[in-house]
Amino acid sequence: MNKLTRLVAKLFIGIFLTALMPMASHAEKITFLTPSWGVPPDKGLLESFQKDSGITVEIQSVQNKDLFSRVQVAAATDQAAADVIFLTQEAPSNLVAIGMMRSLNDLTSKDPLESDLIGQGFWNIDGEQFAVPVYAQLVMMDYNKDRLKKAGYNSPPQTWTEMKMMASKLKAKGIDKHPIAMKSSDWSWYLMALSMGDPMFDADLNPVFANPGSKARAAMKMLLDFFQEELISPEIVAGTVNQHSIFWSGSGTFHQGWQGSIRVGNNAKKSKQAPHVAYMVLPEKGYTWSFPAAIGIAKHSKNVEASWKFIRWYTGSDNQKSIYNAFGLYPSRSSVADSLNREGVVDGYQDILAQASKVNELPRYTLWWGPFTAKVSEAVLTAVQTNANADETVDKIADHWKELKSEYE
């Protein structure tokens, strides 16, 4: 009888464990909300992660302008738009500062972030780490060396006035109908103003860009002149193309790009400018700002551990290399950047180092930065379309800043 009892018990345990096996092997599932350039470019790497971890990753690719609104709408009902969210440089004001992302401190205390992940501080607010850096980009410019040489110039411009003169000559000689590829938005103005040496804001966040005779005023006037004289293509104003696509299609000599953009510009499969594209350190004082990106976990995610595993994989060396090779986005890991440079695949490395020494960050941590940048882009586009006065445009932008600052503080 004892023998029979033991046999029945073993059989029962076997059946019980068999019943549990599908549950144990059931894959976890997370969702990842990202713009198109945040989608892992190497499908093989992603498949390997999913196989090894048992985590299924559902990717939701949306336009960047829709990402914030989706997260905000979901958070209003205590829901997560997705488990993992791709965060661009506007996220600190649009998502993080208003409590829509989860602090990662409890996770990093158990699994500390490596010191070679550059830019962690940008995503740390009041001691709380809200995201892990993905790439570390500077706003830069590049140009077509061959085309500039045809106009009689052997080096890029040292001032914005000189660049305008070069562009006018390229246009007059029929070398390039629209020599400048810049956008009719806030970024173009920031780029020119900072480069000219305008600090834009003081320590108390007052808009010194509106001071009489400021460099920011001069930058706005010159930017509007670029459009009025059609040194920039009207297609950009119409919104049918952006500065990148029109440049890579072959139109333009000077291009408002980023740290890594010449990797695309010199890729003959993607760009008609290849192989003649090089960086130019910004003219005059030469200051720029950065536009880092990161990924974090939505506040209301119910899959925190699986999301953290995905984030650690996503910001790992292999995926960062594949992102750089696919999109030219400079890795946030200094070890990966050094490795790519030793392999000889980081084009213009010395120019990147030179530009990196001239950075003046904009106050994107303020709660009202997101609404402000939207107002600036609207003001610039309206000024271009209506031939508005540059000083009046800057005054309106300053009024927007003051109103928003008063509203949010």
Buried (B, 14 or more C-beta within 10 A) or exposed (E): EEEEEEEEEEEEEEEEEEEEEEEEEEEBEBBBBBBEBBBBBBEEBBEEBBEEBEBEBEBBBBEBEEBBEBBBEBBEEEBBBBBBBBBBBBBBBBBBBEEBBBBBEEBBEEEEBEEBBBBBEBBBBEEEBBBBBBBBBBBBBBBBBEBBEBBEBEEBBEEBEBBBEBBBBBBEEEBBEBBBBBBBBBBBBBBBBBBBBBBBBEEEEBBBBBBEEBBBBBBBBBBBEBBEEBBBBEBBBEEEBBBBBBBBBEBBBBBBBBBBBBBBBBBEEEBEBBEBBBBBBBBBEBBBBBBBBBBBBBBBBEBBEBBBBBBBBBBBEEBBBBBBBBBBBBBBBBBBBEBBEEEEEBBBBEBBEBBBEBBBBBEBEBBBBBBBBBBBBBBBBEBBEEEBEBBEBBBBBBBBBEBBBEEBE
